[in-house]
Amino acid sequence: MRELKIPNLLWGITLLGLPLSALAQIPEEPIDSLTEKLIIIEGDSIFKSSIELDEVYIFGKLQFDSYKDKLRYYILRRKTLKVYPYAKLASERLVSLNERLSKIKSKRKRKRYTKVVQRYIEEEFSAELKKLTRTEGQILVKLIYRQTGVTAFDLVKELRSGWRAFWYQTTAKMFKISIKEEYHPESIHEDYLIEDILQRAFASGQLQRQASVLEYDFAALTNKWKQVKKTGE
């Protein structure tokens, strides 16, 4: 059965600010060839015994108990890869909006700026968001929480009005979407699968990594869910 398309409600979630001007790139400084311990950082020479690197995960081969589980994972993967860029955008817009609003003292001007942002995002993204299916819309809501630490409902409520957020929530329920949904890979298995999909996509370069504002250890989560699978609890 083909999934229902969601109504024009999720564009409101991403009404989070115009993009900031690109920051000037700092030219890369070469490492001093005279000593391995002399590291050049932004023009200053400092001595370090090591260089900090990003965490690297070693992924095991995907294994499934049944064809149904395998199919479920790959369907979830396709949908997650599709909607993640929108959640990433929401986070970037939220940071941008907050930075700009912090510099606007007049309440009237702040309100005017928010309306300008709303129109801009509406024109740029609403058409794409309306193409999402029900399950894609629900994954997007979860990923917005992953990237911002705030539910889509609260974002809409803060940026527009409590009544509009309530209306979005009521409309979403008709399509079995909750914009109050959070993201808990430590306790919800589907959320963990989404996290596994993201981490693999980050590692392969398929998606651009953006750190989650939530605190969890992916390696520890993997061990936990492996243990749950073994014990059947």
Buried (B, 14 or more C-beta within 10 A) or exposed (E): EEEBEBBEBBBBBBBBBBEEEEEEEEEEEEEEEEEEEEBEEEEEEEEEEEEEEEEEEEEEEEEEEEEEEEEBBEEBBEBBBBBBBBBBBBBBBBBBBEEBBEEBEEEEEBEEBBEEBBEBBBEEBBEEBBEBBBBBBBBBBBBBBBBBBBBBBBBBBBBBEEEBBEBBBEBBEEBEBBBBBBBBBBEEEBBBBBBBBBBBBBBEEEBEEBEBEBEBEBEEBBEBBEEEEEEEE
